[in-house]
Amino acid sequence: MGFRRFLSLPVAVVLVLIGFVYHTVVFLVIEPWLSLSTAPGLFNALFFTGLGVMAVLCYVIAVLKDPGRIPSSYMPDLEDSGVTLHSKGR
């Protein structure tokens, strides 16, 4: 069931967007500016690659992980006067 959520249009759009930003920065900005054969260019490309991998990993975990539920034993504190349970429409 978790992998089925991963195959939706919004998830694919986000992954394509991350890939587009990665390709644009590494191959269209860093390569012509610093060249990937120099130490600063390679460092910048590796750094941005690390950031991209972490972003994709966090996104995959957020999509596949169950956020949890409110415990059945939860009861709001009704004696606290600062908490309003209902908003009054005026």
C-alpha positions as CSV (number, residue, x, y, z in Angstrom):
1,M,0.0,0.0,0.0
2,G,2.8,2.4,0.7
3,F,4.4,2.1,-2.7
4,R,1.0,2.7,-4.4
5,R,1.0,6.2,-2.9
6,F,4.4,6.8,-4.4
7,L,3.0,6.3,-8.0
8,S,0.8,9.3,-8.2
9,L,1.0,12.4,-10.4
10,P,1.9,14.9,-7.7
11,V,4.8,12.8,-6.5
12,A,6.1,12.3,-10.0
13,V,5.8,16.1,-10.6
14,V,7.9,16.8,-7.5
15,L,10.5,14.3,-8.4
16,V,10.8,15.6,-12.0
17,L,11.0,19.2,-10.6
18,I,13.9,18.1,-8.3
19,G,15.6,16.4,-11.2
20,F,15.2,19.5,-13.4
21,V,16.7,21.8,-10.7
22,Y,19.6,19.4,-10.2
23,H,20.3,19.2,-13.9
24,T,20.0,23.0,-14.4
25,V,22.4,23.8,-11.5
26,V,25.0,21.1,-12.1
27,F,25.2,21.0,-15.8
28,L,24.0,24.4,-17.0
29,V,25.4,26.6,-14.2
30,I,28.4,24.9,-12.5
31,E,29.8,23.2,-15.6
32,P,30.2,26.3,-17.7
33,W,31.1,28.6,-14.7
34,L,33.7,26.5,-12.8
35,S,34.0,23.3,-14.9
36,L,33.5,19.9,-13.3
37,S,37.2,19.1,-13.9
38,T,38.4,21.7,-11.4
39,A,38.5,21.3,-7.6
40,P,36.0,24.1,-6.9
41,G,33.6,22.9,-9.6
42,L,33.8,19.3,-8.4
43,F,33.3,20.4,-4.8
44,N,30.2,22.5,-5.7
45,A,28.7,19.7,-7.8
46,L,29.3,17.1,-5.0
47,F,27.8,19.5,-2.4
48,F,24.7,20.1,-4.5
49,T,24.4,16.4,-5.3
50,G,24.5,15.7,-1.5
51,L,21.8,18.3,-1.0
52,G,19.7,16.8,-3.8
53,V,20.0,13.2,-2.5
54,M,19.0,14.4,1.0
55,A,16.0,16.3,-0.4
56,V,14.8,13.2,-2.4
57,L,15.4,10.9,0.6
58,C,13.4,13.2,2.9
59,Y,10.6,13.4,0.3
60,V,10.4,9.7,-0.2
61,I,10.3,9.1,3.6
62,A,7.5,11.8,3.9
63,V,5.5,10.1,1.2
64,L,5.8,6.5,2.4
65,K,5.8,7.0,6.2
66,D,2.5,6.9,8.1
67,P,2.0,10.1,10.1
68,G,0.2,8.4,12.9
69,R,-3.1,8.9,14.6
70,I,-4.6,10.6,17.6
71,P,-4.6,8.2,20.5
72,S,-8.1,6.9,21.5
73,S,-7.4,7.9,25.1
74,Y,-6.7,11.5,24.3
75,M,-9.1,14.0,26.0
76,P,-8.7,17.8,25.7
77,D,-8.3,19.8,28.8
78,L,-11.8,21.4,29.2
79,E,-10.9,23.3,32.4
80,D,-8.3,25.5,30.7
81,S,-10.0,28.8,30.0
82,G,-7.5,29.8,27.3
83,V,-8.5,27.0,25.0
84,T,-11.6,27.4,22.9
85,L,-13.1,24.3,21.4
86,H,-15.6,26.1,19.1
87,S,-15.1,29.3,17.2
88,K,-18.0,31.8,17.2
89,G,-19.0,33.1,13.8
90,R,-19.9,36.8,13.9
